Amino acid sequence: MVSPRQRTGKLALRQLQAFSFTVPAVVLLAIFLVYPICYVVYLSFQRWNLLGTPTYIGLGNYHTIFFVDPSFLQSVGVTVLFVVLAVPTQIALGLLMAILIEEEFRGRTFFRTVFFIPMVISFVAAGITFEWMFSTGANIGIFPQMFANIGIKFPDWQHTNGLWAMIMVVIMNTWRSAGFSMILYLAGLQSISPELYEASQIDGVRNAWQKFWYISWPLLAPTTALLIITNTIGSFQAFEPFFVMTGGGPAGATTSIIYYIYNTFTSRTGVASAAATIFLIIVLIITAVQLIVTRRQESYS
């Protein structure tokens, strides 16, 4: 017979063994995540350019990015504009694709694969491809050439038209990322019981649009909320589309916060660290909202 003391000892040993399995992950997390974050926050209070010794200047770098250097606030505006344009288009296209392939039809698997393939392509490869197809430079792309052949001038998004530069980046980003929204919406649509659609016919719901608007769309609300949060975080962190397609131009029209940090880090490390700290706070706020939405989603389910 096992005594209470022996039982307690075995329980403590099991807990110690379980904790030991988490030690490698905790150590790696501390080395590659916690320490870099703390070091960046530390550098945000220093004047440094990667050479010499950092000099403490208090809130000087924060004063610079908010009141001296207009490029930072411009990059914030660019990032917000990108999020406002990219998130709804990703969600709308993903929902449309999910609706199209939800029903059983011949070739459904083929179209599902075609719609999802862009997700496995890197942003760099997708950006280079789009830049080549829509180039308005010396080596004119396929689509600008087609427009020129019918007498229409394609917007010079690479050199002068900042709005169109943003639109082109959004188009590429949407094409590359909409598959994620499609998969989640497809799972949501398939989880809706057919009995709900049958019961709705008694209440006068007849056509496909009414079924979607009164049955499917309300039940997809948790999925939509989750996609808004995750796509917003992803759009805030976007770097490759701007780096590959526009290089932040023209005239800073596509310089996002991440791209601003990238451009500033080597010459003004402290300023870049302050910008990165502000960006971290923004992401943490969005993540907190995501946790709240997720909990409400679980309650809704």
C-alpha positions as CSV (number, residue, x, y, z in Angstrom):
1,M,0.0,0.0,0.0
2,V,1.3,3.4,-1.0
3,S,1.6,5.9,1.8
4,P,0.5,9.6,1.4
5,R,4.1,10.7,1.6
6,Q,5.1,8.3,-1.2
7,R,2.1,9.4,-3.3
8,T,3.1,13.1,-2.8
9,G,6.7,12.3,-3.7
10,K,5.7,10.6,-7.0
11,L,3.4,13.5,-7.9
12,A,6.2,15.9,-7.3
13,L,8.6,13.8,-9.4
14,R,6.1,13.7,-12.3
15,Q,5.7,17.5,-12.1
16,L,9.4,17.9,-12.1
17,Q,9.7,15.6,-15.1
18,A,7.0,17.5,-16.9
19,F,8.7,20.8,-16.2
20,S,12.0,19.5,-17.4
21,F,10.5,18.9,-20.9
22,T,9.5,22.6,-21.1
23,V,13.0,23.9,-20.1
24,P,14.5,23.7,-23.7
25,A,11.5,25.6,-25.1
26,V,11.7,28.2,-22.4
27,V,15.4,28.7,-22.9
28,L,15.1,29.1,-26.6
29,L,12.1,31.5,-26.1
30,A,14.2,33.6,-23.8
31,I,17.2,33.7,-26.1
32,F,15.5,34.4,-29.4
33,L,12.4,36.4,-28.3
34,V,12.5,37.8,-24.8
35,Y,16.2,39.0,-24.9
36,P,15.9,40.7,-28.3
37,I,12.7,42.5,-27.3
38,C,14.3,43.7,-24.1
39,Y,17.5,44.8,-25.9
40,V,15.5,46.7,-28.5
41,V,13.6,48.5,-25.8
42,Y,17.0,49.3,-24.1
43,L,18.4,50.7,-27.4
44,S,15.3,52.9,-27.9
45,F,16.7,55.1,-25.1
46,Q,20.2,55.2,-26.6
47,R,21.9,57.2,-29.3
48,W,23.8,54.6,-31.4
49,N,24.6,53.9,-35.1
50,L,26.1,50.4,-34.6
51,L,29.5,52.0,-34.0
52,G,31.0,53.1,-30.8
53,T,29.3,53.0,-27.4
54,P,25.5,53.6,-27.0
55,T,24.8,56.9,-25.2
56,Y,21.7,57.3,-23.0
57,I,19.4,60.1,-24.2
58,G,16.2,59.3,-22.4
59,L,13.1,59.8,-24.6
60,G,15.1,61.6,-27.3
61,N,14.5,58.9,-29.9
62,Y,10.7,58.9,-29.2
63,H,10.7,62.7,-29.5
64,T,12.5,62.3,-32.9
65,I,10.0,59.9,-34.4
66,F,7.0,61.8,-33.3
67,F,8.0,65.4,-33.6
68,V,11.2,65.7,-35.7
69,D,11.2,63.0,-38.4
70,P,7.9,63.1,-40.4
71,S,8.8,59.8,-42.1
72,F,7.7,57.7,-39.1
73,L,4.2,59.2,-38.9
74,Q,4.0,58.9,-42.7
75,S,4.9,55.2,-42.4
76,V,2.2,54.7,-39.8
77,G,-0.3,56.2,-42.2
78,V,0.9,54.0,-45.0
79,T,0.6,50.9,-42.8
80,V,-2.9,51.9,-41.7
81,L,-3.9,52.5,-45.3
82,F,-2.5,49.1,-46.3
83,V,-4.4,47.4,-43.5
84,V,-7.6,49.2,-44.4
85,L,-7.3,48.1,-48.1
86,A,-5.8,44.7,-47.7
87,V,-7.8,43.1,-44.8
88,P,-11.3,43.6,-46.4
89,T,-10.2,42.5,-49.8
90,Q,-8.5,39.3,-48.4
91,I,-11.6,38.4,-46.4
92,A,-14.1,39.2,-49.3
93,L,-12.1,37.2,-51.8
94,G,-11.6,34.3,-49.4
95,L,-15.4,34.2,-48.7
96,L,-16.2,34.4,-52.4
97,M,-13.9,31.5,-53.2
98,A,-15.2,29.4,-50.2
99,I,-18.8,29.9,-51.4
100,L,-17.8,28.9,-55.0
101,I,-16.2,25.6,-54.0
102,E,-18.5,24.7,-51.1
103,E,-21.1,23.0,-53.3
104,E,-20.3,19.6,-54.8
105,F,-19.5,19.9,-58.5
106,R,-17.2,18.3,-61.0
107,G,-13.7,19.7,-60.7
108,R,-14.2,21.0,-57.2
109,T,-10.9,19.5,-55.9
110,F,-9.1,21.1,-58.8
111,F,-10.4,24.6,-58.1
112,R,-9.8,24.2,-54.4
113,T,-6.2,23.4,-55.2
114,V,-5.8,26.3,-57.6
115,F,-7.3,28.8,-55.1
116,F,-5.0,27.6,-52.4
117,I,-1.7,27.3,-54.4
118,P,-0.7,31.0,-54.0
119,M,-0.5,30.4,-50.2
120,V,2.5,28.1,-50.7
121,I,4.3,30.7,-52.9
122,S,6.7,33.0,-51.0
123,F,5.9,36.7,-50.9
124,V,9.3,37.4,-52.6
125,A,8.5,35.1,-55.6
126,A,4.9,36.5,-55.9
127,G,6.2,40.1,-55.6
128,I,8.9,39.6,-58.3
129,T,6.3,38.0,-60.6
130,F,3.8,40.8,-60.2
131,E,6.5,43.4,-60.5
132,W,7.6,41.8,-63.8
133,M,4.0,41.5,-65.2
134,F,3.0,45.1,-64.3
135,S,6.3,46.9,-64.7
136,T,6.1,50.4,-66.1
137,G,9.8,50.9,-66.3
138,A,12.2,50.4,-69.3
139,N,11.3,46.7,-69.4
140,I,7.6,47.3,-69.7
141,G,5.4,44.5,-68.3
142,I,2.8,42.4,-70.0
143,F,-0.3,44.2,-68.8
144,P,1.0,47.8,-69.3
145,Q,1.9,46.7,-72.8
146,M,-1.5,45.3,-73.5
147,F,-3.1,48.6,-72.3
148,A,-0.7,50.6,-74.5
149,N,-1.7,48.5,-77.5
150,I,-5.3,49.7,-77.1
151,G,-4.4,53.3,-76.4
152,I,-4.7,53.3,-72.6
153,K,-1.9,54.6,-70.5
154,F,-1.3,52.3,-67.5
155,P,-0.6,54.2,-64.2
156,D,3.1,54.7,-63.5
157,W,2.9,53.0,-60.1
158,Q,6.7,52.5,-59.9
159,H,7.8,56.1,-60.3
160,T,5.1,58.7,-59.8
161,N,1.7,57.4,-58.7
162,G,1.9,56.5,-55.0
163,L,-1.7,55.5,-54.7
164,W,-1.5,53.0,-57.5
165,A,1.8,51.7,-56.0
166,M,-0.2,50.8,-52.9
167,I,-3.0,49.3,-54.9
168,M,-0.6,47.1,-56.8
169,V,0.9,45.9,-53.5
170,V,-2.6,45.2,-52.1
171,I,-3.5,43.2,-55.3
172,M,-0.5,41.0,-55.0
173,N,-0.9,40.6,-51.2
174,T,-4.6,39.7,-51.6
175,W,-3.8,37.1,-54.4
176,R,-1.1,35.6,-52.2
177,S,-3.0,35.5,-48.9
178,A,-6.7,35.1,-49.7
179,G,-6.4,31.3,-49.6
180,F,-6.1,31.4,-45.8
181,S,-9.4,33.1,-45.4
182,M,-10.9,30.7,-47.9
183,I,-9.9,27.7,-45.9
184,L,-11.4,29.0,-42.7
185,Y,-14.6,30.2,-44.3
186,L,-14.9,26.8,-46.1
187,A,-14.6,25.0,-42.8
188,G,-17.2,27.4,-41.3
189,L,-19.7,26.8,-44.1
190,Q,-19.3,23.1,-44.0
191,S,-20.0,23.1,-40.2
192,I,-23.4,24.7,-40.7
193,S,-26.1,22.0,-40.3
194,P,-28.2,21.5,-43.5
195,E,-31.3,21.3,-41.2
196,L,-31.0,25.1,-40.6
197,Y,-31.4,25.7,-44.3
198,E,-34.3,23.3,-44.5
199,A,-36.0,25.0,-41.5
200,S,-35.4,28.4,-43.0
201,Q,-37.6,27.6,-46.0
202,I,-40.6,27.4,-43.7
203,D,-39.9,31.0,-42.7
204,G,-39.9,32.1,-46.3
205,V,-36.2,31.9,-47.2
206,R,-36.1,30.8,-50.8
207,N,-33.1,31.8,-52.9
208,A,-29.4,31.4,-52.4
209,W,-28.8,35.0,-51.4
210,Q,-31.4,34.9,-48.6
211,K,-29.9,31.7,-47.3
212,F,-26.5,33.2,-47.2
213,W,-27.6,36.6,-45.7
214,Y,-30.0,35.2,-43.0
215,I,-28.3,31.8,-42.2
216,S,-24.7,31.5,-43.4
217,W,-23.4,35.0,-42.8
218,P,-24.5,35.4,-39.1
219,L,-23.1,31.9,-38.3
220,L,-19.8,32.9,-39.9
221,A,-19.5,35.9,-37.6
222,P,-16.9,34.2,-35.3
223,T,-14.8,33.2,-38.3
224,T,-15.0,36.7,-39.7
225,A,-13.9,38.2,-36.4
226,L,-11.0,35.9,-36.1
227,L,-9.9,36.6,-39.7
228,I,-10.1,40.4,-39.2
229,I,-7.7,40.1,-36.2
230,T,-5.3,37.7,-37.7
231,N,-5.2,39.5,-41.1
232,T,-4.8,42.8,-39.4
233,I,-1.7,41.6,-37.5
234,G,-0.3,40.0,-40.6
235,S,-0.9,43.2,-42.6
236,F,0.8,45.3,-40.0
237,Q,3.8,43.1,-40.2
238,A,4.0,43.1,-44.0
239,F,7.5,43.8,-45.3
240,E,8.3,41.6,-48.4
241,P,5.6,43.1,-50.7
242,F,6.9,46.6,-50.2
243,F,10.6,45.6,-50.3
244,V,10.3,43.6,-53.5
245,M,7.7,45.5,-55.5
246,T,8.2,49.2,-54.6
247,G,11.2,49.6,-52.4
248,G,9.1,51.9,-50.2
249,G,8.5,54.3,-53.1
250,P,7.5,56.4,-54.9
251,A,8.4,59.2,-52.5
252,G,7.7,57.0,-49.4
253,A,4.2,56.2,-50.5
254,T,4.7,52.5,-49.6
255,T,7.1,52.8,-46.7
256,S,5.4,50.9,-44.0
257,I,6.5,50.9,-40.3
258,I,8.5,47.7,-40.8
259,Y,10.2,49.1,-43.9
260,Y,10.9,52.4,-42.0
261,I,12.7,50.4,-39.2
262,Y,14.6,48.5,-41.9
263,N,15.8,51.7,-43.6
264,T,16.7,53.4,-40.3
265,F,18.4,50.7,-38.3
266,T,21.9,50.9,-39.7
267,S,22.3,54.7,-39.6
268,R,20.0,55.5,-36.5
269,T,19.7,52.4,-34.5
270,G,18.2,54.1,-31.5
271,V,15.5,55.8,-33.6
272,A,14.7,52.5,-35.3
273,S,14.5,50.7,-31.9
274,A,12.1,53.4,-30.7
275,A,9.9,52.8,-33.8
276,A,10.1,49.0,-33.2
277,T,9.0,49.5,-29.6
278,I,6.0,51.5,-30.7
279,F,5.2,48.9,-33.3
280,L,5.5,46.2,-30.6
281,I,3.0,48.0,-28.4
282,I,0.6,48.3,-31.4
283,V,0.9,44.5,-32.1
284,L,0.3,43.7,-28.4
285,I,-2.8,45.8,-28.3
286,I,-4.1,44.0,-31.4
287,T,-3.2,40.6,-29.9
288,A,-5.1,41.5,-26.7
289,V,-8.1,42.2,-28.8
290,Q,-7.7,38.9,-30.6
291,L,-7.7,37.0,-27.2
292,I,-10.9,38.8,-26.2
293,V,-12.5,37.9,-29.5
294,T,-11.4,34.3,-29.3
295,R,-12.9,33.9,-25.9
296,R,-16.2,35.4,-27.0
297,Q,-16.0,33.1,-30.0
298,E,-15.7,30.1,-27.7
299,S,-18.7,31.3,-25.7
300,Y,-20.6,31.9,-28.9
301,S,-19.8,28.3,-30.0
